[in-house]
């Protein structure tokens, strides 16, 4: 299960479309074209060789990327180190049975909207830029456009949580058959600790449940993990992240 789910969380499989940009014997990479590390992702089986890692590095060239490896995979971790990749951080992978998701009442000032039009997407991108401190927003837009092109626009759903009339938090959901993956949940600094990140996540998940999805997946940041646990997610694996 862990390895199959990792295909989804690294964007190598979108809506049951297996679309790696590079594939060696044991490694798989997604190159979005954006020069932001988290927008380019790699995964591999434990059998991956140093030569394959070097081939992946050559493929990305000057474009930064992040390589995800389960923390128990000591063989692959050593191979990555031997090939010159640097440890970045740890991220837990979490899953949830959406049948267990319950309704929730948000603060009266909070509403959540699915962002459908081109104008909506501009708002979503602006909030994302502020929430994540993205220094090069045009690169992030390039990443979102690449994913929508790969997966199809109806497979990618953008959500924004408003505090009154202010768009203040975002989330994005990817469709993988009866599984969804939740990504890029963030709140602009001035509106944190008001329940907006919870609302942006929960509302997207509740909509997915109503539409018949069974399971939700995500990578959790240290800041976000307590929020996801509150919703009902449970950690199923820990990943170490490497890059150059």
C-alpha positions, 0 to 999 in steps of 0.5 A: 500500500505505501508504495502505491500511495507514494505514486499519488503523493508524488504526482507520478500517477494522477487519476490512474494515469501513470505519467513519470517524466523519467523512469529508470529500472527502479526510480520514477520522477515528475518534472513539472517545469517549475524551478521550485523544489517541492514541485518536482518529485522522485520516488524509487524502490529500495533496489535503486542504484547509485547510477540511477540516482545520478541519472535522475540528477542529470535529468533534472539538471539545475532544476531542484527536486525532492526525493521521497524515501520511507525512513525504514528503507536504510538501503535506499537512504544510503544510496541517495547519500552516496550519490550526493543528495542531501537530507532535507527533512522528515514528513509523515504520510497520513490516510483517512477512511472518509466514511469516518469523516463527520460534519463540522461547524466553522466559525460564522465568519468562515466560508469555503468556496471551490475555485472554478473560474480563471478569476477564482484561480488568480485568487487561489494562487495569490493566497497560496503565495502569501500562505507559503511565502512563495518568492516566485509565484509565476513558478508555482503557477507553472506547477499548478498548470502542469498538473492540471494539464497532466490530470485534466482540470476536473481531476484537480479541485482548488478550494479557498476559505474566506474570513468574511470577504477576505480569501485567507486559506487554501487547499487543493485536491487530486482525484485518484479513482476512489482515492483523493490526495489533499495538498497545499493547505495553507493560511496567510499569516495574519489569519492563522489560528482562526480555523481557516486551515481546518475549514479549507481541508475539511470542506474539501474532504466532505465534498469528496465524501459526498461524491463517493470517494473512500480514502484520503491521503496527504503529507503533513508538515509539522504545523499541519499534522495536529490539524489533520489528526483533528479531522481524523487522519492517521500516520501510516508511514514516515518519509525522509526527504532528500534533494540537491 
